[in-house]
């Protein structure tokens, strides 16, 4: 992705399809790939997973003010969401130029991540 290439940004919401969205893409080493945003209501949760041919892409969950909320270099995660917040899920590369399938599912309130 060059500086002239806009980032792919996808908004995810809890809807009739169980809030599931799948994004296929790629990311160049050292750059940020697609960014997904989630606006939450109290009690929602999100499941995030990434499928890879090689283990060379990861995601990071960022909360308001770009605070990192997930351990760095995740490949799967489920987390509770606070009401009225915007979360971002950003794809990144560990090495090479990986292709990935990112799956996001917003679980409606109330949802206990246990």
N, C-alpha and C positions, 0 to 999 in steps of 0.2 A: 504494500500500500504506500503510495507516495503522498507527499504533502498536499497534492492537488486532488487526492481521492477522498471524498467525504466518508466519514464513519457510517456504518449501517447501524441505525438505532431502531429498535423494536419495542413497542409498549406492550406489556403483558397485563391482563386483567382477569379476575375471576368471572367466568361467564358460563353459558350453557354447555360449553365443551369442557367443563371441569377446569377451566383456566389453563389448558395445556397448549403449549406452543413449542414447535421444533424448528430450530434454525440450523441450517447447514452452511458452513463457510470455511474460510481459511484465514490464516494470519501470518504475516511475515515476521521473522525473528526480530525481536527488539521493538516491535510495534504493538499497538492495541488493536484487536480485531473488533468484532461486532460488540455493541453495547445494548443491553436490554434494560428497560426501566420498568419498575413496578411501583404503583401508588397504592398504599395499603389502607385497610380499615382495621380497627381493633380486633384481634383474635385470629387474623389470617396467618397462614404460614406459606412458605414456598419450598418446593423440592427442586433441586438443580442437579443435573448430571450431564456429563459430557462423554461421548463415545469417540474413540480414536483408533486408528489402525496401529499407530505407534504411540507410546505414552509421552507425547511431546507438546501437548497443549493443556492449559489450565484456565480456571476462571477465578476471579476475585469478586466478592460482594462488597460494595461501597454503600454506606449510608449517607444521610444528610451531611453536608460539609466534607464529603469525600473521606469520611472515617472508614477504615478497613474493618469490616465486621466478620469476615471469614478468615480462617487460617489461609495464608498465602499458598498458592499452588494446589487448589482443591480440584478434584474430579467428580465428587458427589457430596451433597449436603442437603439437610432440611433444617430450616430455621423459622422461628416465630418472627412476625412483623409487627411493629408498633403502628398505631393508628395515625393516619394523616402524614405519613413519611413517604419520601421517594427514595427507592433503592435502585442501585445500578449494578448490573452484572457485566463485567468486562472480561473478554477473552484475551489470553496472552499465550506466548510461545516459550517453551523451555529450550528448544533447539530446532533448527531447520525451519521449514515453512509448512506447518501442519494444517491438514484439513480436519474438520470436526463436525459432529452433530451434537448440538446443545439442546437439551430438553428442559423446559421450565414448566412447572405446574403450581398454580396458586390455589391453595386450599382455603375454602370459605370459612368464615368464623361460625362457631368457635372451632378451633383445631388445636389439639394437644400434641406437641412434638415429642412428648414423653421423654 
